[in-house]
Amino acid sequence: MNKAPLIAHTDWSCSWGGQEIRTLTELREMQRLGFRTALIVRKGAELAHRCAQESIPVYYIDFSSKFNLVAWLKLFRLLRQLQPAVLNTHSSEDSWMAGSAARLCGVPLIARTRHVLAPVSSALSYNAFPHVIFACSEAIAEQLAGQGVQRKKIVVQSTGVNEERFQFSSHDRKEIRQQYQISDEDILVGNVAFLRHYKGHEFIAQTAAQLPEQFKFMIVGGGNGRALLEKAIAEAGVTHRFILTGHREDPERYFSAMDMIFFSSYETEGISQSFIQGLFYGLPLLTCRTPSLLEPLEFVHKYKTVDYGDVSAAQQGVLELAEGLVCNEEQIQQQRHNIAAKYGLKKMVANILSIYSEHGIIPPAIENSFSS
């Protein structure tokens, strides 16, 4: 009996954020379709712990430096042992090491996922190693092409969001608002994101200081930027109006409690997963004019855009959006449908499978349905 094709992902990162969630999501979905899966990371990676919990095999290679000869030898041995049908790399160091090693080992399909909108140090590794490059937004694709990466290799594919998971719940709204003492008269402005500098949460605090007391603010997420954010909130004098929930594994419940979303990221973003998650709720949206985040707005009914740091414009945007909080269920459902059609989990999986099939890599679940 032939073994199912193996889909392997590599990553240098040891942290936990959108990039790692994307990797886990792909591995989970490919495993569900009958592929064998594997993760290759450094020791101490949070992604390794999460994959192990879902019975995804984990292998350890020290990707901390591409000058580590011992790591190179281990990597070659591992790839020859595993013989993956697909190897998908995610960060700089692992893309250089695993990408080149996979070429030499004859891996049928080598993919590179580019998650951030930031200049690349060199187009060499992008052109030499992967057969396909998954760019998480059109803006990222254009930036890569502008730096000399072959456009024909680039496929735009943001991280798919499970539309069935992210939908409004009146029960969650009532429970969360009661838990944090948010009254019916309060207007809750929310943001879901890891606490990192480029998420721009200080901008939300500065804007909050210019808004009436009935506006309360909730930021859902954990991360190493919490201390700096708490300082910014205190300096703005709005500590009593801010709720920092910390990291949550159930962010879908918190969106239901919000009246509007203020998405303040100002650089390096692809199309943030939490941004798309929020769009499924049809909430009024204020967002910074970060290139990748402007792409889905063609499907959004109620939104305002501002430049990062323009507190006066953000204040006016929030006040104007607050005038239209009454839900239009038909508009919300249309927005959900359109967002899912382009940014949903099913769409992402279908697009990735189409790339796999071009290289003769077919999901066992589909292959078996034809042979039965």
C-alpha angles and dihedrals in degrees: 000000000000118000118242114255115271120236111199129184128194130200137175095202123103095184130087121243145108095310093054092044089054091052093049091046092054093046091048093050094046090049089051089055092055101262120135110242139200140178125212114196145136120280112269095035114146088214089063091056092049094047092049089055088058095046094253108147114244127204126187127226124164101240092169092109133015088213092067102111094187090056090050092054092048090048094053091048092049095049092049089049096047098037094197121203089210130026115188118189125196115181134044103259097041090045091056094045104035094034095055094039090051090053091053091046092051099242105182097225125023116185131186120201115206111201105173138061100230135113115275118229092227138358090215099094092044093053098038106044118028125063090205135020119208108209114196093218142013089250091057091048091052092048092051091048090048089056094053103269111145107261093209090065095054122096117182110226123154119199109280119237123212103243091193091061097045108061136118120278121187088199092056091045093054095043097047094045091049091048092055096035096246108161127213089252093054119093108220115209110195142193129183115199145113111272103254130137097252091055085077098218091154087069089060091052092050091050092047090060089062096050132083121269093255089072110090125183132216126187114190114200146069134233147121093290096071097100092052091047093050088051091051092049091050092048089052090053095234103110091120090058099046129088119193107188097184122223114340129190090201105055090151090075093055096053088061090059094054128093095198141356127238108195107190106174111136109181148017094020125140110195098309116230092224089052091058091042090058092049090062089068095056092228121161107268135210112187138171117247094257105155099234092047093056092062099078094044092092086077097045120098102194118036146124128199127211139176114256111265097019096125095174092055092045091050091051091045093054092047092050093047090048089063090065105049095125107110121240101202094195091054092046093052091048090050091049091050094050095045092049092049091060107019104026125118093246091054092050093050092047092051093048091048090052089058091047092050091053085063095045095258109136127180110250090227090060096037091052092050089060095047096047 
